[in-house]
């Protein structure tokens, strides 16, 4: 698994890309315990 710093950087890149395009992200998590939602919000 990637380190926390790397995950936060990737989440920031995803946020910037979505905001600049007017997109939203939706996730359905079962194995990550809410990690994706936590990183993206």
N, C-alpha and C positions, 0 to 999 in steps of 0.2 A: 504494500500500500504506500502511496505517496506520503511525504511528510506534510504536516499542517501548513507550513509556509507555502509549499507548492500548490496545495489545494486551494488556499485562499487566493493565491495569484490567479489560478485558473478560473475560479468563481468570479473574480473581478473582471477578467477578460470576457467571460460570458455575459455578465451584467452590462458592460460597456457596449458589446456588440448588439445585444437586445435593445437597450435604450436608444442607441443611434438609429435603429431600424423600426422602432415602435413595436417591438415584439414582446411577448410575455412567455414565461416558462412555467410549465406544470410538471410536477413529478409525482410518481406513485412509488412509495418506498416500502419495502418489507424487510430487507436484510441490512439496511444501512442505519436503522434506528433514527431516522430524521436528519442524517448528516447532510444530505444534499440540500434539503430545505433550509437547514441552519446556515450553510455556507452561502447560499444564494440570497438570503434576506438580511 
